[in-house]
Amino acid sequence: MRVSDFDYDLPADRIACYPPAERGSTRLLVIDRKAGTISHAHYAELDTLLDPGDLLVLNNSRVIRARLLCRKPTGARIELMLLEKHEGVQDRALYRGRLKKGDRLLSDGAELVVDELPEDGIARLSRPDGGVVAELFEACGTVPIPPYLKREAEELDRERYQTVFAGTPGSVAAPTASLNITGGLLERLREKEVGVTEMTLHVGLGTFLPIRSETFEEHVMHREFYYIPQATAIAIGRAKAEGKRVVAVGTTVTRALEHASGRLAGSGFREAVSGEADIFLYPGCRFRVIDALLTNFHAPRSTVLMLTAAFAGSDLLKQAYREALDEGYRFLSYGDSMLIV
């Protein structure tokens, strides 16, 4: 199996360039792996598709306004895209334009300084006033909507490119599988006694980029910081012990839980776990924690598409994507979703 096996034709008019008028009104394609069947539902019906005792795991990372336009004192324009937060400070950014160490950058009366250029196209920044770099981006920047939307961020993106339960700031891309979860849906899930718990993984730009190599072994996986609280570890352990399903909401949750699987099990699901998820899940990999996956329709050749194929089965997933395209489903971040059980 090669990376090109995960290429497919995605017409531009099937990409959801805007969120639905009402959060949670999207469609939901349901894949039953055991039965090998595909059915159709709506995202708002998720509570009817899960059982009492199942555990829904959410990524509560908050997307910051990571895109910032600056100018040098000379007037030259520089565009910055802050990179996701890791365990330390969030001070590294991709840049467009010409920079050198020591350059001053101005934005809305605030100033940044280029401390170093550690990698090609990446700058490490600081603020002369001692302020926090990420706070300047949050105050003066714009929402980092994906480039494939081919538009500038608008006012509605401030709310809609963010989950309703977002808490810990640090992501530069949304955990899109949960963008259509509403407060009402969470309430119905809890009324049905479906458990809901949270963890944090700061989503980076690398999550959605296509793979440039042709073999899996050549691909160098990006790293994203995650934290699984003790309460979440305990809830997962309890669900496993009771034979209930752990339902990952999104590939980001999946990567964190599967990366941490050894340490979670080693502690008897009693301790918090944190780390840098660099796990690459593709067909042939074994899943040790999750039992079901709620996810969006992903871009061709992306690592998240390969993760989904690994969980659903490549042939069944390809069939589901063909059916979704035939049935007019909307793809990518603001689009429809699928539940794989």
C-alpha positions as CSV (number, residue, x, y, z in Angstrom):
1,M,0.0,0.0,0.0
2,R,1.3,3.4,-1.0
3,V,0.4,7.0,-0.3
4,S,-1.0,7.4,-3.8
5,D,-3.7,4.8,-2.8
6,F,-5.2,7.6,-0.7
7,D,-5.6,10.1,-3.5
8,Y,-9.0,10.8,-4.8
9,D,-10.8,13.5,-6.9
10,L,-12.4,16.1,-4.6
11,P,-14.4,18.6,-6.7
12,A,-14.1,22.2,-5.5
13,D,-17.8,22.5,-5.1
14,R,-17.9,19.7,-2.5
15,I,-15.6,21.6,-0.1
16,A,-17.7,23.4,2.5
17,C,-16.3,27.0,2.4
18,Y,-18.6,28.2,5.1
19,P,-20.1,26.6,8.2
20,P,-23.7,25.6,8.1
21,A,-26.2,28.3,8.9
22,E,-27.0,26.5,12.2
23,R,-24.3,24.7,14.2
24,G,-25.0,21.0,14.3
25,S,-27.3,20.9,11.2
26,T,-24.8,18.9,9.1
27,R,-25.2,15.3,7.9
28,L,-23.6,12.2,9.4
29,L,-22.6,9.1,7.4
30,V,-22.5,6.0,9.7
31,I,-20.0,3.1,9.0
32,D,-20.6,-0.2,10.8
33,R,-17.2,-2.0,10.5
34,K,-18.5,-5.3,11.7
35,A,-21.5,-5.4,9.4
36,G,-19.7,-3.7,6.6
37,T,-22.7,-1.3,6.1
38,I,-23.1,2.4,5.4
39,S,-26.1,4.4,6.5
40,H,-27.1,8.1,6.6
41,A,-28.1,10.2,9.6
42,H,-27.7,13.7,10.9
43,Y,-25.0,15.0,13.3
44,A,-27.7,16.2,15.8
45,E,-28.8,12.6,16.1
46,L,-25.5,11.4,17.6
47,D,-27.2,10.7,20.9
48,T,-29.5,8.1,19.3
49,L,-26.4,6.3,17.8
50,L,-24.6,5.8,21.1
51,D,-25.4,3.6,24.0
52,P,-25.6,4.4,27.8
53,G,-22.2,3.9,29.3
54,D,-20.3,4.8,26.1
55,L,-17.7,7.5,26.7
56,L,-17.3,10.5,24.3
57,V,-13.8,12.0,24.5
58,L,-13.5,15.6,23.3
59,N,-10.5,17.8,22.5
60,N,-10.9,21.1,24.5
61,S,-8.1,23.0,22.9
62,R,-9.0,26.6,21.9
63,V,-7.9,28.0,18.5
64,I,-6.0,31.3,18.8
65,R,-6.1,34.0,16.2
66,A,-2.8,32.9,14.8
67,R,-2.5,34.9,11.6
68,L,-0.9,38.3,12.0
69,L,0.1,40.9,9.4
70,C,3.1,43.1,10.4
71,R,5.4,45.6,8.8
72,K,9.0,46.3,9.2
73,P,10.0,49.9,10.0
74,T,11.0,50.1,6.3
75,G,7.3,49.4,5.4
76,A,7.9,45.9,4.1
77,R,5.0,43.6,4.8
78,I,5.4,40.4,6.7
79,E,2.8,37.8,7.3
80,L,3.1,35.6,10.4
81,M,1.3,32.3,11.3
82,L,1.9,31.3,14.9
83,L,2.6,27.6,15.4
84,E,0.7,25.5,17.8
85,K,1.6,25.5,21.5
86,H,3.8,22.8,22.9
87,E,4.7,22.3,26.6
88,G,6.7,25.5,26.7
89,V,6.0,29.0,25.3
90,Q,4.2,29.6,22.0
91,D,6.7,31.9,20.2
92,R,7.5,30.2,16.9
93,A,5.8,31.4,13.7
94,L,5.9,30.6,10.0
95,Y,6.6,33.8,8.0
96,R,6.2,35.1,4.5
97,G,8.7,37.8,3.4
98,R,12.3,38.4,4.2
99,L,13.5,38.3,7.8
100,K,16.8,38.2,9.6
101,K,17.7,38.0,13.3
102,G,17.1,41.2,15.1
103,D,14.4,42.5,12.8
104,R,11.6,44.6,14.4
105,L,8.0,43.9,13.4
106,L,5.1,46.3,14.0
107,S,1.4,45.5,14.3
108,D,-1.3,47.8,15.6
109,G,1.2,49.8,17.7
110,A,2.7,46.6,19.2
111,E,6.2,45.3,18.5
112,L,7.8,41.9,18.0
113,V,11.5,41.1,17.6
114,V,13.0,38.2,15.6
115,D,15.2,36.4,18.1
116,E,16.4,33.7,15.7
117,L,15.5,31.8,12.6
118,P,15.8,28.2,13.8
119,E,14.5,26.6,10.6
120,D,13.8,27.6,7.0
121,G,10.6,29.8,7.0
122,I,10.3,29.8,10.8
123,A,11.1,32.6,13.2
124,R,11.3,32.6,17.0
125,L,9.8,35.8,18.3
126,S,9.7,37.9,21.5
127,R,8.1,41.2,22.7
128,P,10.4,44.0,23.9
129,D,7.8,44.9,26.5
130,G,8.1,41.5,28.1
131,G,4.6,40.5,27.0
132,V,3.4,37.1,25.8
133,V,3.8,36.6,22.1
134,A,0.6,34.5,21.8
135,E,-1.4,37.2,23.6
136,L,-0.4,39.7,20.9
137,F,-1.6,37.4,18.2
138,E,-4.9,36.8,20.1
139,A,-5.4,40.6,20.4
140,C,-4.4,41.7,16.9
141,G,-4.5,38.6,14.7
142,T,-7.2,36.9,12.7
143,V,-8.7,33.4,12.7
144,P,-6.4,30.9,10.9
145,I,-9.0,29.3,8.7
146,P,-7.6,26.6,6.3
147,P,-6.1,27.9,3.1
148,Y,-8.2,25.5,1.0
149,L,-11.3,27.6,1.9
150,K,-9.7,30.2,-0.5
151,R,-11.1,33.2,1.3
152,E,-10.1,35.6,4.1
153,A,-11.4,35.0,7.6
154,E,-14.7,36.7,8.4
155,E,-16.5,37.7,11.5
156,L,-18.5,34.5,11.7
157,D,-15.3,32.4,11.8
158,R,-14.5,33.8,15.2
159,E,-17.3,31.8,16.6
160,R,-17.8,29.0,14.2
161,Y,-14.1,27.9,13.8
162,Q,-14.2,27.1,17.5
163,T,-15.9,24.4,19.5
164,V,-18.6,25.4,22.0
165,F,-16.5,23.8,24.8
166,A,-13.1,25.2,23.8
167,G,-11.0,26.0,26.9
168,T,-7.2,25.8,26.8
169,P,-5.7,28.1,24.1
170,G,-2.9,26.8,21.9
171,S,-4.3,25.3,18.6
172,V,-3.8,27.0,15.2
173,A,-6.3,24.7,13.5
174,A,-9.7,23.5,14.9
175,P,-10.5,20.0,16.1
176,T,-13.1,20.0,13.3
177,A,-14.9,16.8,14.2
178,S,-16.5,18.6,17.2
179,L,-17.4,21.9,15.5
180,N,-21.0,20.7,15.2
181,I,-21.4,19.7,18.8
182,T,-23.9,22.0,20.5
183,G,-24.8,22.5,24.1
184,G,-28.2,20.8,23.4
185,L,-26.5,17.7,22.0
186,L,-24.2,17.5,25.0
187,E,-27.2,17.7,27.3
188,R,-29.0,14.9,25.4
189,L,-26.0,12.7,25.6
190,R,-25.7,13.2,29.3
191,E,-29.4,12.5,29.8
192,K,-28.9,9.2,28.0
193,E,-26.0,8.5,30.4
194,V,-23.3,8.7,27.7
195,G,-20.2,9.8,29.4
196,V,-18.5,13.0,28.2
197,T,-14.9,13.7,29.1
198,E,-12.1,16.1,27.8
199,M,-8.5,16.1,27.0
200,T,-6.2,18.7,25.3
201,L,-4.2,18.4,22.1
202,H,-3.0,21.6,20.5
203,V,-3.7,21.1,16.8
204,G,-1.0,22.2,14.4
205,L,-0.9,23.0,10.7
206,G,0.8,19.6,10.0
207,T,-2.4,17.7,10.8
208,F,-4.0,18.7,7.5
209,L,-1.1,18.9,5.1
210,P,-0.8,16.3,2.3
211,I,2.1,13.8,2.4
212,R,4.7,14.6,-0.2
213,S,6.5,11.2,-0.1
214,E,5.2,8.1,-1.8
215,T,5.8,5.6,1.0
216,F,4.7,5.7,4.6
217,E,8.2,5.0,5.9
218,E,9.5,8.2,4.2
219,H,7.0,10.5,5.9
220,V,8.2,12.4,9.0
221,M,5.2,12.9,11.3
222,H,4.7,16.3,12.9
223,R,4.4,16.5,16.7
224,E,1.6,17.9,18.8
225,F,1.5,18.4,22.5
226,Y,-1.3,16.7,24.4
227,Y,-2.5,16.3,28.0
228,I,-4.9,13.7,29.3
229,P,-6.2,14.5,32.8
230,Q,-6.4,11.9,35.5
231,A,-10.2,12.1,35.5
232,T,-10.3,11.3,31.8
233,A,-7.8,8.4,32.2
234,I,-10.0,7.0,35.0
235,A,-13.2,7.4,32.8
236,I,-11.5,5.5,29.9
237,G,-10.4,2.7,32.2
238,R,-13.9,2.4,33.7
239,A,-15.5,2.2,30.2
240,K,-13.0,-0.5,29.2
241,A,-13.6,-2.5,32.3
242,E,-17.4,-2.3,31.7
243,G,-17.2,-3.3,28.1
244,K,-18.4,0.1,26.9
245,R,-17.1,2.0,23.9
246,V,-14.6,4.8,24.0
247,V,-15.7,7.2,21.2
248,A,-12.9,9.6,20.0
249,V,-14.3,12.8,18.7
250,G,-11.7,13.5,16.0
251,T,-8.4,12.3,14.8
252,T,-6.6,14.6,17.2
253,V,-8.2,12.7,20.2
254,T,-7.4,9.4,18.5
255,R,-3.7,10.3,18.0
256,A,-3.4,11.4,21.7
257,L,-5.1,8.4,23.1
258,E,-3.3,5.9,20.9
259,H,0.1,7.6,21.6
260,A,-0.6,7.4,25.3
261,S,-2.0,3.9,25.2
262,G,1.0,2.1,26.8
263,R,1.3,4.6,29.7
264,L,-2.5,4.7,30.3
265,A,-2.6,0.9,30.5
266,G,0.6,0.8,32.5
267,S,-0.9,3.0,35.2
268,G,-4.1,1.0,35.3
269,F,-5.8,4.1,33.8
270,R,-5.3,6.0,37.0
271,E,-2.8,8.7,36.1
272,A,-2.7,11.8,33.9
273,V,-0.5,11.5,30.8
274,S,1.1,14.2,28.7
275,G,3.5,14.0,25.7
276,E,4.2,14.9,22.1
277,A,2.1,12.9,19.8
278,D,4.1,11.9,16.7
279,I,2.3,8.7,16.0
280,F,1.5,7.9,12.3
281,L,-1.6,5.6,12.1
282,Y,-2.2,4.0,8.7
283,P,-3.7,0.8,7.5
284,G,-2.2,-2.2,9.3
285,C,-1.9,-0.3,12.6
286,R,-3.7,-1.6,15.7
287,F,-5.9,0.6,17.8
288,R,-5.6,-0.1,21.5
289,V,-7.9,2.6,23.2
290,I,-10.6,3.8,20.9
291,D,-13.6,1.7,19.9
292,A,-15.5,4.3,17.7
293,L,-14.5,7.4,15.8
294,L,-16.4,10.6,14.9
295,T,-14.5,12.5,12.2
296,N,-14.9,14.7,9.2
297,F,-14.3,13.9,5.5
298,H,-10.6,14.5,4.9
299,A,-8.4,15.8,2.1
300,P,-6.6,13.5,-0.3
301,R,-3.2,12.1,0.8
302,S,-3.6,13.5,4.3
303,T,-2.4,11.7,7.4
304,V,-5.9,12.0,8.9
305,L,-7.4,10.3,5.9
306,M,-5.0,7.4,6.4
307,L,-5.8,7.2,10.1
308,T,-9.5,7.0,9.3
309,A,-8.8,4.3,6.7
310,A,-6.8,2.3,9.3
311,F,-9.7,2.4,11.7
312,A,-12.6,1.8,9.2
313,G,-10.7,-0.4,6.8
314,S,-9.4,0.9,3.5
315,D,-12.0,-0.7,1.2
316,L,-15.0,0.2,3.3
317,L,-13.8,3.8,3.7
318,K,-13.3,4.2,0.0
319,Q,-16.8,2.9,-0.6
320,A,-18.1,5.4,2.0
321,Y,-16.3,8.3,0.4
322,R,-17.7,7.4,-3.0
323,E,-21.2,7.2,-1.6
324,A,-20.7,10.5,0.2
325,L,-19.7,12.2,-3.0
326,D,-22.6,10.7,-4.9
327,E,-25.0,11.8,-2.1
328,G,-23.8,15.4,-2.1
329,Y,-22.0,15.4,1.3
330,R,-19.9,18.5,2.1
331,F,-16.2,17.8,2.8
332,L,-13.4,19.1,5.0
333,S,-13.4,21.4,8.1
334,Y,-16.8,23.0,7.8
335,G,-18.5,20.0,6.2
336,D,-20.4,16.9,7.1
337,S,-19.0,14.1,9.3
338,M,-18.9,10.3,9.7
339,L,-19.3,8.0,12.7
340,I,-17.3,4.8,12.5
341,V,-18.4,2.1,14.9
